[in-house]
Amino acid sequence: MATTTLDHPQVTSSTQEKKSIFSSRRGRRIRENVTAYLFIAPAVIIIGIFGIMPVAFAIYVSLFQWIIKQKEFLGFGNYTKAIGNLAYVAGFWLALGAIIAAVVFARRLWRIYRQSGQSPWLWIPTGIAGGAAIALLVKFIVAVLPNFLGIADKIRGIAVKTREVYAQLLGEVFSAPEVVTARNWFLLILGLALVLAVIAYFLGGQAARIHGGEYVSYSMLATSMAIIGPLLGWFTYREIVQAYVVAIEAEKSVDIWPQVGTISGGLILLLAAWFVWRSAERADSTKATFIRLAAAAVLIVAGWILIGEVPAAGASGDKDIWKGLQITVWYSVGTVPFELGIGLVLATLLFQEIRGKSIYRMVFFLPYVTPSIASAAIFRVLFSNQPAAPVNSLLTVVGISPFQFLAEPKGVFTVLAQRFGLTDFPSWLAGPSLALVVIMIFNIWTYVGYNTVIYLAGLGSIPKEMYEAAAVDGAGRWSIFRHITFPLLSPTTYFLTLLATIGTFKAFNHIWVLREAAALGNTDTFSVVIFEEMKRNARYGYASALSFVLFGIILTLTLINNRIAREKVFYG
Amino acid sequence: MANAIALSAKPSPTKRQGSGWQKRISHFVTHFLLMAGSFIAIVPFLWMTSASIMSEGEARSARLIPKQAHFENYLEAWKQANFSEHFKNSVIITVITVSGQVVFCTLAAYAFGRMNFVGKDVIFSLMLMTLMVPEMVVLIPNFLTVTWLGRVGPIPWTDNWPALTIPFMASTVNIFLLRQFFAQIPNDLWDAAQIDGADHLRFLIQIVLPLSKAAIMTVVIFGFIGSWNAFAWPMLVTQKAWQPITIGLNNFLDEAGPKIHLQMAGAVITILPILILYFITQKQFTEGIAHTGLKG
C-alpha cells in the first residue's frame, strides 16, 4: 500500500531537494526535531496555557484578596481563613517536603557518580546556576504579572486598538523598575549557567558528556528544591510572627506555635509508626509481633494527638469548608464500596457464556454516558418530595408513607428512627442527610456500569489456566473467587477505588442540579462549596485557596493509595 | 464444579459434567440478577420517556403510562427553553472542539509515539501531571486568562465560542491513548515509506491514520461526550448568547417549575444525540473505556 500511494513524482523530487540540505546525519536529526516540535506545538501550547500554567497562576491568585480584580496581598490569609492554623502546619510540611526532595535528588546524583565513576563536579555548577535561574524566572514572572494583567483594563478605554498601542503597553509592562531588576538578575544567572555549560562541555571531553545531562538536571532540581523549601519555611515563619503581632494588637490570645508543634509531632509519630511496622517484615515472627505492637502503640498515641489537635487548629477556619469536607467524606464512604461491589458482582455474572451478554453490557453502561445534567434532572423528579412522585408513590403502594428525599436536610438514620417512633435520636448518629443519600444513589446508579466494564476487562486478563488448575483441585465457585479472581483483580480494584474516590471529591455537575433549597448546605460537597465562592461570591483568591486544599487532599489520597497498592497489590 | 467452570469464558469439556438442574438454577439466578440490574439501569430512562409524553396532570399524578401520547410536549419544551439556540450552540461547540482535538492530538501523539526529539520525556511527563489536577483548581485562572485574552485580542472569548472550545482542543488523555496506539505500528512500515520518499506528515496521514481508525473513533466519541456534557466551565464563561444545552436544561428545570412533563421532554432532547451516538458506536465505546480506563 505504501509503495503505490507514495510513488508520486512530485513528492519524490521535492524530498530530494530537501535531502540536499539535510543530507548529513546531524541535519536529519535537526529536521526530525523541528518536525516533532511543529507537531506537538498546538497541543503543548493549549495544554500549557490551560492545563499547566493555571496551577501556578492559581497559587498566585490564592495569595491575594482577589474579588473579580486583584486586590491586596494576603499571604497565607486565604488559607488561614479556610482551614485555620492548619495552613501554617501545611506550609512547614511542604517546605520540609521540598528539602527532602532536594536531598533525594542529590542522593540520586551521588548514586550515578558511584555507579559510573565519572566526576560530577564539572557539571554541578551549571546545574546550580540553572536552578537559581529557574527561581529568578519565577520571581520575574511574579513581578511582571500584575502589570501584564493590567493591559486588559488599559486597552478597554482605547477605541482603536492598533499595533502601536499594544507595543507601547507591553513596553510599559516590561520597563517598570522592579521588573527590570528581576529581569536583569534572571538574565545574568541564566547567562552564567550557559557559560558554565559550555565550559563543562569542552573541558569534560567526549567521555565526560555521557552522564553530563543527568548531572545537570539532578543538580538543577536539587537546587531549585533547596531554594523553594527554606523560602517557604521562612515565609511560613514570617506569617506566623505576623499573626502573633496582629493578635497581640487586638489583645487576643493565639497559640499557633504550640499547635504547629503538636500536630507536626503527631505526624512524625504517625510516620514513625509506619516505618516501625514496615521493619517488622524483616524480623522473625516473635520479634515481629512485638515490633508490630510497638508500632500500634505509637500509632494510637499519634492518632490521639492528631484527633485532639487538628480540629482545634482548624476551628478558626471556615465552617462551610468543614461541613463540605464532612459531606464529601460521607459521600465517598457511601458510594465507593457499593459502586465497586455491585460492579464486581455484575462483571462476574457477565463473564460467563450467557446469551445477551453485549446487550446487558450496553444497558449497564447507559447511565454513565448520558449527560449527568439530564439524568440528574430525571432523579430530581423521581425522588422529589411530592407524595405523587414516582418513588414516593411506589413506597405508598408498598405501604410506606412518603419521604422528603431531596428536600430532607435531616440525617438518614434520624429520619428512619423517627419512622419507628424514636424522636430523641442522638445527633451524632444521624448520618448523612437523606438528600445526600439520594445523591449517593444517583452516583452509584451512574458509575456501576463503568466499574462493570473495567472489571470485565480485568477478568479477561486473568489466565484461563488458573481456573482450570483450581477446578482440577476441586475448588468451589466461592473459593475460586476468593483465592484466585479477587486477588488477581486487585490492580483493577485499586485503580477503581482511587478513581472513584477522587471522583467523589471532584463531583460537581449532578450535585449542582440535585441540590434543593430545603436541604441547602446539607448536600454541598467540597467542589460545590468552591464553586459557590467563585460564581456567587466572586472571591477568586479565596476560592483558589480552597481549590488547593482540595488538590492537597486528592494528592494525599493518591499518594497513600499508591503506597498501599505498591505493597499489597498482586500483579500476576 | 459446574459453577466454578462457568467463570471461565470458554466452555470447557468439564462443564458438561455438572448435573442439568444445577446448571439451570445457576443460569436462572445469573439472568435474574442481570435482569434486575438492567431494569434499575434503564427504568429512569423509561420513566423519563413516558413522562415526557404525558399531560401536565398525568405527570404530577402517580401514573406510569399516559392515556394519550402528547408529542407536542417536545415542541413546547423546545420553544419554552429556547432549545433551538442552546442546541445549535452545543452542536457548534462540539464540532469545533472535536475537530480540533482530532487534529492536534493526532499530531502530538504521533510525535510522542514515533519520533525522537530533545526534551520528549520531560514534556510528556509534564503533560501527564495535568491529569491529577482537579477542574476546580484551573477554573479561576482559566477564567481570568480567557477574560484577559478576550480583552486584549481581536474577539471576545467569554460568552463566545473560543472560551468554550479552544481550551479543550488538546487533551492529555487522548494524546496518551493515541500515542500507545501509534507506537504499536511496526517500524517496517515507516522504513518502507521512507524509501518511497515520504516524510512524517505523509506517513501519518496515509499510513498511520487509516490503521488507527478505531483509536481515532474513540477520541471522537469521548470528545463528543465531553463537550456535550460540559457544565461547570460553560456556566462560568457564558451569560446568554453561547449557553450550551446542559446550561439551557438546567435553567429550564428552574423555570419550568411544576411542569414535569416539559422538564422530561427537555431531558429527552438533551440526551438524544448522545444516545444515538452511543447506540451506533456502542461496541467501540465500551472497548475504548476498557482499554483506557477513561473517566469523566
Chai-1 contact restraints between the chains, C-beta under 6 A:
chainA,res_idxA,chainB,res_idxB,connection_type,confidence,min_distance_angstrom,max_distance_angstrom,comment,restraint_id
A,A2,B,A192,contact,1.0,0.0,6.0,A-B,restraint_1
A,A2,B,A193,contact,1.0,0.0,6.0,A-B,restraint_2
A,A2,B,I207,contact,1.0,0.0,6.0,A-B,restraint_3
A,T3,B,D196,contact,1.0,0.0,6.0,A-B,restraint_4
A,T5,B,Q206,contact,1.0,0.0,6.0,A-B,restraint_5
A,L6,B,D196,contact,1.0,0.0,6.0,A-B,restraint_6
A,L6,B,A198,contact,1.0,0.0,6.0,A-B,restraint_7
A,V11,B,G197,contact,1.0,0.0,6.0,A-B,restraint_8
A,T12,B,G197,contact,1.0,0.0,6.0,A-B,restraint_9
A,T15,B,G197,contact,1.0,0.0,6.0,A-B,restraint_10
A,N33,B,F117,contact,1.0,0.0,6.0,A-B,restraint_11
A,T35,B,H200,contact,1.0,0.0,6.0,A-B,restraint_12
A,A36,B,A111,contact,1.0,0.0,6.0,A-B,restraint_13
A,A36,B,M115,contact,1.0,0.0,6.0,A-B,restraint_14
A,A36,B,F117,contact,1.0,0.0,6.0,A-B,restraint_15
A,F39,B,L107,contact,1.0,0.0,6.0,A-B,restraint_16
A,F39,B,A111,contact,1.0,0.0,6.0,A-B,restraint_17
A,I40,B,A108,contact,1.0,0.0,6.0,A-B,restraint_18
A,I40,B,A111,contact,1.0,0.0,6.0,A-B,restraint_19
A,P42,B,F104,contact,1.0,0.0,6.0,A-B,restraint_20
A,A43,B,F104,contact,1.0,0.0,6.0,A-B,restraint_21
A,A43,B,A108,contact,1.0,0.0,6.0,A-B,restraint_22
A,A43,B,A170,contact,1.0,0.0,6.0,A-B,restraint_23
A,I46,B,M169,contact,1.0,0.0,6.0,A-B,restraint_24
A,I46,B,A170,contact,1.0,0.0,6.0,A-B,restraint_25
A,I47,B,M127,contact,1.0,0.0,6.0,A-B,restraint_26
A,I47,B,A170,contact,1.0,0.0,6.0,A-B,restraint_27
A,F50,B,N142,contact,1.0,0.0,6.0,A-B,restraint_28
A,F50,B,P167,contact,1.0,0.0,6.0,A-B,restraint_29
A,G51,B,T130,contact,1.0,0.0,6.0,A-B,restraint_30
A,I52,B,T130,contact,1.0,0.0,6.0,A-B,restraint_31
A,P54,B,V138,contact,1.0,0.0,6.0,A-B,restraint_32
A,P54,B,P141,contact,1.0,0.0,6.0,A-B,restraint_33
A,P54,B,N142,contact,1.0,0.0,6.0,A-B,restraint_34
A,V55,B,V133,contact,1.0,0.0,6.0,A-B,restraint_35
A,F57,B,P141,contact,1.0,0.0,6.0,A-B,restraint_36
A,A58,B,V137,contact,1.0,0.0,6.0,A-B,restraint_37
A,A58,B,P141,contact,1.0,0.0,6.0,A-B,restraint_38
A,I151,B,V152,contact,1.0,0.0,6.0,A-B,restraint_39
A,A152,B,W148,contact,1.0,0.0,6.0,A-B,restraint_40
A,A152,B,R151,contact,1.0,0.0,6.0,A-B,restraint_41
A,A152,B,V152,contact,1.0,0.0,6.0,A-B,restraint_42
A,L346,B,G37,contact,1.0,0.0,6.0,A-B,restraint_43
A,L349,B,T30,contact,1.0,0.0,6.0,A-B,restraint_44
A,L349,B,L33,contact,1.0,0.0,6.0,A-B,restraint_45
A,L349,B,L34,contact,1.0,0.0,6.0,A-B,restraint_46
A,Q352,B,A6,contact,1.0,0.0,6.0,A-B,restraint_47
A,E353,B,P11,contact,1.0,0.0,6.0,A-B,restraint_48
A,Y360,B,L34,contact,1.0,0.0,6.0,A-B,restraint_49
A,Y360,B,S38,contact,1.0,0.0,6.0,A-B,restraint_50
A,R361,B,T286,contact,1.0,0.0,6.0,A-B,restraint_51
A,M362,B,Q282,contact,1.0,0.0,6.0,A-B,restraint_52
A,V363,B,S38,contact,1.0,0.0,6.0,A-B,restraint_53
A,V363,B,A41,contact,1.0,0.0,6.0,A-B,restraint_54
A,V363,B,I42,contact,1.0,0.0,6.0,A-B,restraint_55
A,F364,B,A41,contact,1.0,0.0,6.0,A-B,restraint_56
A,F365,B,T286,contact,1.0,0.0,6.0,A-B,restraint_57
A,L366,B,A41,contact,1.0,0.0,6.0,A-B,restraint_58
A,P367,B,A41,contact,1.0,0.0,6.0,A-B,restraint_59
A,V369,B,I274,contact,1.0,0.0,6.0,A-B,restraint_60
A,V369,B,Y278,contact,1.0,0.0,6.0,A-B,restraint_61
A,T370,B,I271,contact,1.0,0.0,6.0,A-B,restraint_62
A,P371,B,N229,contact,1.0,0.0,6.0,A-B,restraint_63
A,P371,B,T246,contact,1.0,0.0,6.0,A-B,restraint_64
A,P371,B,T270,contact,1.0,0.0,6.0,A-B,restraint_65
A,I373,B,F231,contact,1.0,0.0,6.0,A-B,restraint_66
A,I373,B,T246,contact,1.0,0.0,6.0,A-B,restraint_67
A,I373,B,L249,contact,1.0,0.0,6.0,A-B,restraint_68
A,I373,B,N250,contact,1.0,0.0,6.0,A-B,restraint_69
A,A374,B,A267,contact,1.0,0.0,6.0,A-B,restraint_70
A,A374,B,T270,contact,1.0,0.0,6.0,A-B,restraint_71
A,A374,B,I271,contact,1.0,0.0,6.0,A-B,restraint_72
A,A377,B,L253,contact,1.0,0.0,6.0,A-B,restraint_73
A,A377,B,A267,contact,1.0,0.0,6.0,A-B,restraint_74
A,I378,B,P44,contact,1.0,0.0,6.0,A-B,restraint_75
A,I378,B,M48,contact,1.0,0.0,6.0,A-B,restraint_76
A,I378,B,A267,contact,1.0,0.0,6.0,A-B,restraint_77
A,V381,B,I260,contact,1.0,0.0,6.0,A-B,restraint_78
A,A388,B,S61,contact,1.0,0.0,6.0,A-B,restraint_79
A,A388,B,A62,contact,1.0,0.0,6.0,A-B,restraint_80
A,S393,B,A62,contact,1.0,0.0,6.0,A-B,restraint_81
A,V453,B,T286,contact,1.0,0.0,6.0,A-B,restraint_82
A,V453,B,I289,contact,1.0,0.0,6.0,A-B,restraint_83
A,V453,B,A290,contact,1.0,0.0,6.0,A-B,restraint_84
A,A457,B,A290,contact,1.0,0.0,6.0,A-B,restraint_85
A,K464,B,S8,contact,1.0,0.0,6.0,A-B,restraint_86
A,Y467,B,L7,contact,1.0,0.0,6.0,A-B,restraint_87
A,Y467,B,S8,contact,1.0,0.0,6.0,A-B,restraint_88
A,A471,B,A4,contact,1.0,0.0,6.0,A-B,restraint_89
A,A471,B,I5,contact,1.0,0.0,6.0,A-B,restraint_90
A,R477,B,N3,contact,1.0,0.0,6.0,A-B,restraint_91
A,R477,B,A4,contact,1.0,0.0,6.0,A-B,restraint_92
A,I480,B,A4,contact,1.0,0.0,6.0,A-B,restraint_93
A,L499,B,K295,contact,1.0,0.0,6.0,A-B,restraint_94
A,K506,B,P134,contact,1.0,0.0,6.0,A-B,restraint_95
A,F508,B,A232,contact,1.0,0.0,6.0,A-B,restraint_96
A,N509,B,F231,contact,1.0,0.0,6.0,A-B,restraint_97
A,S527,B,M136,contact,1.0,0.0,6.0,A-B,restraint_98
A,I530,B,M136,contact,1.0,0.0,6.0,A-B,restraint_99
A,M534,B,I140,contact,1.0,0.0,6.0,A-B,restraint_100
A,Y540,B,I140,contact,1.0,0.0,6.0,A-B,restraint_101
A,A543,B,I140,contact,1.0,0.0,6.0,A-B,restraint_102
A,S544,B,I140,contact,1.0,0.0,6.0,A-B,restraint_103
A,S547,B,M136,contact,1.0,0.0,6.0,A-B,restraint_104
A,S547,B,V137,contact,1.0,0.0,6.0,A-B,restraint_105
A,L550,B,P134,contact,1.0,0.0,6.0,A-B,restraint_106
A,L550,B,M136,contact,1.0,0.0,6.0,A-B,restraint_107
A,F551,B,P134,contact,1.0,0.0,6.0,A-B,restraint_108
A,F551,B,V137,contact,1.0,0.0,6.0,A-B,restraint_109
A,I554,B,P134,contact,1.0,0.0,6.0,A-B,restraint_110
